[in-house]
């Protein structure tokens, strides 16, 4: 299975290339928060089965020493992007830059890393908060991506088979 943490790291690296005036970090981390504006990203679902079967596509390939069993499966992952700012107008400018990036440059960047952008949800208020003498805005949206997982396994060739007939104790096959 594709590691959601690796996909998250690719997303963070790409998002942080958009504009130096804001930074993306993983959500739900312990540590000091960056200054406003900033964004967080979180994996909401690291595996959503896309097709009717969990088996995936199975392929066998003969080799000199046996065969290779190859299993390929495409599945979806969902990530939540949340933007924080103390400036109401600024937060919408950041959301627009990120949305535009996802539709063009980001789509290419993600594709180069084996990640296909499938959907971007509506931009929604994720709850504004009043802190002591401070007010911040929190908006965001979710994205759904498709990834491909490929697992290969070597299967050794059977060199010989011996079958014993229990009726007459004869043996068939062998070396």
N, C-alpha and C positions, 0 to 999 in steps of 0.2 A: 504494500500500500504506500502511496506517495505520502511523505511526511508533511503534515500541515504546517509544521514549524518552518520547513524549508520554503514552502509556498509563501508563508507569511513574511519571511525574510526577503524574498524576491519582491513582494509587493511593497514592503517598507522602503527598500532601496530605490525602487522606481518612483514611489510617491515623494521621497525626499529629493529627487532630482528635479522636481517641477519648479520650485521657487525657494530661494534661500531665506525668505522672510518668515517661513513657518516650517515646522518639523513634525514628522510622524513618529510615534512611538507605539509599542505594544500596549494595549490596555491591560488593566488588572495587574500591574507590576508594582512592586514596592520600591520607593525611591522618590526623589524630589522631582516634581513636575517642571517641565520647561516653561519659560515665560509665554504669555499669550502673543500671538495666536499659535495653536498647535493642534495636531490631530492625533487620534488614537485609532488603532485597528485591532480587531479581535476576530478569532475564528469562531463563528457561531455553529458551524457544522463541518466536520472534517471528512465526512463520507455520506453522500446521498446517492443511493443506487439509481442509475438512470434508465436501465433497461429491465426487461422482465426477468432476467436470470442473473443470479449471483455468480454463475459459472464463468462468465466472460467468454472471450473467443479463445479456443484452444487449438494449437497447431503443433504438429509433430514434424521433425526434420531428421532424416537419417544422417549419421556421421560414420566415420571409419570405426569408431569405438562403441557405437550404440546409437542413441538418438537423443535429441533435445526436445523437451516438452516446453512449449512457450505459451503462457497465458497472458492475454491482453484484456484490460477492462478500462472503460471510460466511466468516470463518475464525477459528481459535482461536489463543490465545496462552497460554503457561504461565509462571507466576511462582512463585518460591520465597520464602517468608517464613521467616526464622530469627530466633529470639529468644535474647538473651544476658542472663544474670544471674549474680550470685554467690550468690543466694538461691534454693534449690530450690523452695520454696513459691511465691515471687513469680513465677517464670517461668510456672507453670501458671495463676495468676490473670491474667497478661497475655494468655496464649494464649486463655483463655476470653473475655476482653473483646473481643479482636480477632475471634474466631470469631462471637460474638454480634453484633458490629457488622456483619460481612459478611453475616449472615443477614437483618438487618432494615434499619437505617439505611444501611449500606454498599451494600446491593443497590439501594436507591433512589438514593443518591448516584452510584453507578457508572452506573446506567441513564440518569440525567440527562446523563451525559457520553458516551453511546453505547457503554457497556461492559456486557455482560451476564455475570454470574457463572454459570458452568456447573457447576463442581465444586470442592469443597474436600477435600483428601485427609486421611488420618489424621494425628494429631499424633505425631511420632516424635522419638526422641533422635537428634540430629545430631552426637553426639560430645562428651563432656565432656572438658575439657582441664585438666591440671595445669600451671599456670605457676609461676614462682618464687614461693614462699610464697603462692600464690593458686590457687583452684579456681573455674572457672566452668562454668555449665550452658548447653547449647546445644540447644534443641528447635525444631521447626518443622513446617511443612506447605506444600503447594503449592496453588495455585489455578489453575483454567483459566477463561478468559474468552473470550467471543465478541465480535468487533468487525465492523463493516461498513465496507467500503471502496467508495467511489463515485468513478468516474473519468468525466469528461465530455470530449468532443472535438467541436468544431465542424467540420462538413464543408461546404465551400462548394458551392453549386449549380453544376451544369454549365450554362453559358449557351448553348453551341452544340456540335454534333457534325457533323463532315464525314467522309463515307465515300467512298473512291475505288474505283471498279470498275476493276481492272487489265486486264480483257478489252477494254473499249472506252474507257478513260480518262475515263469520265463521273464526275461527282461528285454525291453526294446530301447534302442538308442544308446546313449553313453558317449564316451570319448571316441 
